[in-house]
Structure formats: C-alpha cells, structure tokens
Amino acid sequence: MRRMRLVSSVAVAFAVVALAGTAFAQSAGTWTLNLEKSKYSEGQAPKSMTLVYEPAGEGVKVTVDQMPADGPAIHYAYSADYDGKDVAVIGSPNGDMAARTRVDATTTKLVNKKEGQIVSTMTLVDSADGKTLTVTTTGKNARGQNIDSVAVYDKQ
C-alpha cells in the first residue's frame, strides 16, 4: 500500500513539473505580430512588433521591439518571475514596472505601471498547439489614449 502511494505521489509530482515546463515552453521563443488577425483602436496599431521570451531563472526575460505607426522604434526589456511582484522595465514609454502572474498552464496576467500607478493590464494566452499567442490589453498608453486591443502573434 505504501509503495502504491509513493508511486502515485511521484507520478503526480512529475505531471505537475511536466505541465509547468510545457506551458513555459509554449511561450519561449520569438513571436511576430500578425496585424491581419489583430484588433486595435483606430490609429493605435503598430507597423510591426516582435516579442522574444527566454527562460530566466523561475521566470522569463521579455524583449520587445516595436515600430509604431508614427515615431521612432521602441525597444525595451525586463525579466520577471510569475509571482506578481513588480520588476523594472527598461526603455518602455508605456510603463516603468511590470508584474507577471501565471493564471493557468496557458494564461498569464501582466500588470504594467508607470510612477506607481497601473496603466494597463494584459492577458496573454498561448494556443494549445503553441503556435499562437493572443494578448488582450486594456488601459492607457504613453499618450493617455485608451487601449482596448487584441494582438495576435505567430511563433517564429
């Protein structure tokens, strides 16, 4: 009986580790914005955007390269665990802090702040096949405009 419980416990532990690893593995890599599938408020869609997610300790290193519809290119990066704690974002005009929380195996919540105030919230959802990332954003951008977008990214 003890042996059966031990085997069951080990199997559950391996399943949890495998599920967590698979969920992160779907996010890791380079993602390119698919403008045709995305929905932005008029005048807010960028010309292009690329996200790079790399494993970093217990979390992820995020690097963003964006070409806005107007203005200079934007490049920013940060590293964060999935613990909901604020971390510094370097180079973003839309926020100086970010906090990531894992909702489930394929969903992450991201809260962006500027000068201590929440400016936007994002829900990031990986598709079951790991080929599509959908980012739903609400809040305000650096210009004070309301954001209500659904950005769809394709894995490269």
C-alpha positions, -999 to +999 in steps of 0.1 A: +000+000+000+028+024+009+046+016-024+014+024-043+011+058-025+047+066-032+044+057-069+012+078-071+028+108-054+059+106-076+037+104-107+017+134-097+049+154-090+063+145-124+030+155-141+030+189-123+066+196-134+059+184-169+028+206-172+047+237-159+076+230-183+053+225-213+033+257-205+065+278-204+080+260-234+050+272-255+058+308-246+096+306-251+108+318-284+103+346-309+068+359-317+058+383-345+027+404-346+001+393-371-017+426-380-043+409-401-056+389-371-052+416-345-077+443-335-066+478-324-084+511-318-081+534-348-046+548-352-030+526-325-018+496-345+020+495-348+037+489-381+053+458-366+062+442-333+084+413-322+084+397-287+113+374-276+107+352-245+137+335-229+139+314-198+153+334-168+155+316-135+120+309-123+105+333-149+111+348-182+132+375-199+110+396-222+124+417-251+101+438-272+109+456-305+081+477-319+079+500-349+050+524-340+026+538-367+045+571-362+076+580-342+109+562-336+114+525-330+108+513-294+130+486-277+125+475-241+132+446-219+127+431-184+130+398-165+102+387-142+091+356-123+054+347-123+049+359-087+030+392-092+059+413-080+069+445-097+101+445-117+118+473-136+111+477-173+139+495-192+130+515-223+092+514-225+074+547-229+042+530-216+055+519-181+084+515-158+073+485-139+057+451-148+043+422-127+035+388-142+012+361-127+006+327-141-032+321-142-031+286-156-009+264-179-015+287-209-026+321-195-005+348-179-017+381-164+006+411-168+001+444-150+021+475-162+027+505-140+041+540-145+052+560-115+034+535-092+001+537-110-014+509-130-016+520-166-026+488-184-034+451-178-028+424-203-039+388-206-016+366-226-029+332-238-009+306-256-028+284-281-030+247-274-006+240-302+019+266-290+019+284-324-002+315-315-001+340-286-031+363-281-025+394-260-056+413-248-047+448-234-068+474-216-057+507-201-038+537-213-007+543-234+020+569-230-001+595-248-030+590-224-051+572-251-074+544-240-061+510-251-085+482-259-067+458-282-063+421-291-029+414-306-023+381-322+013+368-325+027+339-346+056+319-333+086+320-355 
